[in-house]
Structure formats: C-alpha cells, structure tokens
C-alpha cells in the first residue's frame, strides 16, 4: 500500500525533474560540441536572415561615460542554473559598469515567452535593461549604443552562442556573428556585425 502511494505521488515528479535536467544537459553538451566542431563562417541567425539590413555600425558612442551618465545601467538577467557561459556574460556586463541582478531559473523558456523573444533569435539567457530585452551574448557596447540611441525596438539578440562573444571566449577563436534588433511585430534588422564581413 505504502509503495503504491509512493509510486503515484513522489516518483513521477522526481522522474520529470531528472528527465528535464538530462535533456538540458544533453542540449548544452551538443551545443558546445557543435560550436567546437563548427568551421562555418556564418552564424545560425545569418543563415535564417540572409537579407536582413544592417541598421548602422558607424554610430560610435562619442563619450560612453558622458552619453550614458544619466542612464542607470541596471540589468536583470535570467538564466538556467545549468548554464556556465551566462556567468561570463554577466562578468562582462559588470566590467562595463552595469549593476546586475542575477536570477537562476529552471523555467527560462517561460521568461523568453513572457518577453516575446522570437524563437529563431533565442539564446541561453535573457536580460531586461531599461525596458529593452537583451537575448544572448550581446556585447556591452551594443547595449550602451541601444540605450543612447533609444530606437523603437523591443531589444537586441545574438542568437545561439557564437564563440568569441562576451562570455563565450575560447582562446583566440572568434566566429563571425551579428547582433540583431527585433520589435514587437517580429521585424528583425542587423544592429551590428562582428567578424569576417563586418
């Protein structure tokens, strides 16, 4: 009788949690192995959006300290407890003057849905900075430019986890990647490019 009760009440939630953790770990390992084994010169997002227009890469932040002096650089970052690269990106933000509030959550997909992150632009963590959604390993300079220019977009994304982005450093290897802006109507544009075609 007790064993039957135990089986019905406690074992299914334990199995579900164990299965979810196993799937997340398999995905993370497969992603890292895919990155390490990749010789592609094009990012996943560049393949999905081959005709995305470059918004501008020539607008420098004239004086980052003066231009953003009145803007609080507060970031709320949501990430999976099983992800290690998110900590590297958080350290990058802190080194660039951001005050970071870090939330580890096993329900990262729920966070992405709440903030309407397009599926094809998703990455391993989601941040909210001054009302903008920042998805993935977006360089701090691009975030600062976004905060300075205040375009009418929902946020920025670096899809997946390109090697060489902040938090994804692997020696001297730097894959080309793009930072995309997106709005609430699913319009996507290239905000900045790094690497071979920048």
C-alpha positions, 0 to 999 in steps of 0.5 A: 500500500505504502509503495503504491502511494509512493509510486503515484505521488513522489516518483513521477515528479522526481522522474520529470525533474531528472528527465528535464535536467538530462535533456538540458544537459544533453542540449548544452553538451551538443551545443558546445560540441557543435560550436567546437566542431563548427568551421562555418563562417556564418552564424545560425541567425545569418543563415535564417536572415540572409537579407536582413539590413544592417541598421548602422555600425558607424554610430560610435558612442562619442563619450560612453561615460558622458552619453550614458551618465544619466542612464542607470545601467541596471540589468536583470538577467535570467538564466538556467542554473545549468548554464556556465557561459551566462556567468561570463556574460554577466562578468562582462556586463559588470566590467562595463559598469552595469549593476546586475541582478542575477536570477537562476531559473529552471523555467527560462523558456517561460521568461523568453515567452513572457518577453516575446523573444522570437524563437529563431533569435533565442539564446541561453539567457535573457536580460531586461535593461531599461525596458529593452530585452537583451537575448544572448551574448550581446556585447556591452557596447551594443547595449550602451549604443541601444540605450543612447540611441533609444530606437523603437525596438523591443531589444537586441539578440545574438542568437545561439552562442557564437564563440568569441562573444562576451562570455563565450571566449575560447582562446583566440577563436572568434566566429563571425556573428551579428547582433540583431534588433527585433520589435514587437511585430517580429521585424528583425534588422542587423544592429551590428556585425562582428567578424569576417564581413563586418 
